[in-house]
Amino acid sequence: MPPLPIVRAETYYLPPTPPRGQDPVDWSGYGGAELVYLWWEVRGRRIPIPTTFEPDAPPVYARIDDNRWLAECDACRSACVVSVLDPRFGCAQCRRAWVELIVPDDVEAIEAEVLPLARRFWWHPDDPRNPNRPEPEPEPPTEPEEPTP
């Protein structure tokens, strides 16, 4: 049996199964980052999809957390499954505007790296919340300047 793929917003936030005899709901015209808002609306919580980016907001980093691409809101600490194909993050909990979502340059390589693992976790090396963030290289000591006579 092949291993389960890493879960992305596009495979997690799916439209509801239609009642018998009705056509399925079509969410294909929405970006992956917008699917969380549609998913919540189906569950009775109407949250408007952001229309703007939050000015000067720090980016949010995507990570693999227990086989799901997640990002955590730096304003309220709520997390949700994210799209690595649509690098926007908006928080359905605190209703903030879009902020940039940082994803790795080679998503497929990262997924292939963690796929054989029983517990799948991965953090972006630049993410300030990364518990395994590499320590920066220390600056080499500088030679004191010679006084001028």
C-alpha positions in Angstrom: 0.0 0.0 0.0 1.5 3.4 -1.0 2.0 5.9 1.8 -0.7 8.6 2.2 0.1 11.9 0.5 0.7 15.0 2.6 -2.6 16.8 3.1 -3.0 20.3 1.5 -5.9 22.7 1.6 -7.1 21.5 -1.8 -7.5 17.9 -0.5 -8.8 18.8 3.0 -11.4 21.6 2.5 -13.8 19.8 0.2 -17.4 20.8 -0.8 -20.1 18.9 1.0 -21.6 15.8 -0.5 -24.8 17.0 -2.1 -28.2 15.5 -1.1 -29.4 12.7 -3.4 -30.6 14.1 -6.7 -28.8 17.5 -6.4 -25.8 18.7 -8.3 -22.5 18.9 -6.4 -21.3 22.3 -5.2 -18.5 23.7 -7.5 -15.5 25.2 -5.6 -13.2 25.0 -8.6 -13.2 28.7 -9.2 -11.6 29.5 -5.8 -7.9 29.5 -4.9 -6.6 27.0 -2.4 -6.2 29.7 0.3 -9.9 30.6 0.0 -11.2 27.1 0.6 -11.1 27.3 4.4 -13.6 30.1 4.2 -16.0 28.1 2.1 -15.6 25.1 4.4 -16.5 27.1 7.4 -19.5 28.6 5.7 -20.9 25.1 5.0 -20.6 24.5 8.7 -22.6 27.6 9.6 -19.9 30.1 10.2 -19.9 32.9 7.6 -16.5 34.5 7.4 -15.8 36.8 4.5 -12.9 35.9 2.3 -10.2 38.6 2.6 -9.9 41.0 -0.3 -6.7 42.8 0.6 -3.3 42.1 2.0 -2.3 43.3 5.5 0.2 46.1 4.9 3.7 45.5 6.5 2.6 42.2 8.0 5.4 39.7 8.6 5.0 36.5 6.5 3.6 33.3 7.9 5.6 30.0 7.2 4.0 26.8 6.0 5.2 23.6 7.8 4.3 19.9 7.6 2.6 19.1 10.9 1.5 15.5 11.4 1.1 14.9 7.6 -0.7 18.3 6.9 0.6 21.5 5.5 -0.2 24.0 8.3 0.4 27.6 9.0 -0.2 29.4 12.3 -1.6 32.9 12.6 1.0 35.1 14.4 -1.9 37.3 15.7 -4.1 34.7 17.4 -2.1 31.5 17.2 -4.9 29.7 15.4 -3.7 27.2 12.7 -5.2 25.8 9.6 -4.4 23.6 6.7 -2.9 25.7 3.9 -2.3 25.5 0.1 1.3 25.4 -1.0 0.1 26.3 -4.5 -1.7 29.5 -3.4 0.8 31.3 -1.1 -1.7 33.5 0.9 -2.7 33.1 4.5 -5.8 34.6 6.0 -7.0 33.6 9.5 -10.6 32.5 9.7 -10.4 32.8 13.5 -9.3 36.4 13.9 -10.5 37.4 10.4 -7.3 39.2 9.4 -6.5 40.2 5.9 -4.2 38.1 3.7 -0.5 37.9 4.5 2.2 36.2 2.5 2.6 32.5 3.1 6.2 31.3 2.8 6.5 27.8 1.3 9.6 25.9 0.3 11.0 26.3 -3.1 10.7 22.6 -3.9 7.5 21.4 -2.2 7.6 18.0 -3.9 11.2 17.4 -2.7 10.2 18.2 0.9 7.1 15.9 0.7 9.2 13.1 -0.8 11.7 13.6 2.1 9.1 13.1 4.8 6.9 10.6 3.0 8.7 7.4 4.3 8.5 8.6 7.9 5.8 7.3 10.2 5.4 10.7 11.8 5.7 13.5 9.3 6.9 16.9 10.4 9.0 19.5 8.6 9.7 23.2 9.5 11.0 25.8 7.1 14.6 26.6 8.1 13.9 30.3 8.2 10.8 30.0 10.3 11.3 31.8 13.7 9.1 29.2 15.3 11.2 26.3 14.0 12.3 24.4 17.1 15.3 23.0 15.2 16.3 26.3 13.6 20.0 26.2 12.9 22.1 28.6 14.9 23.6 31.4 12.8 27.3 31.2 12.1 29.2 33.4 14.6 30.9 36.4 13.2 34.7 36.0 12.9 36.6 38.2 15.3 37.7 41.4 13.8 41.3 42.7 14.2 41.4 45.9 16.3 42.4 48.9 14.2 45.9 50.2 14.7 46.0 53.7 16.1 47.2 56.2 13.7 50.3 58.2 14.8 
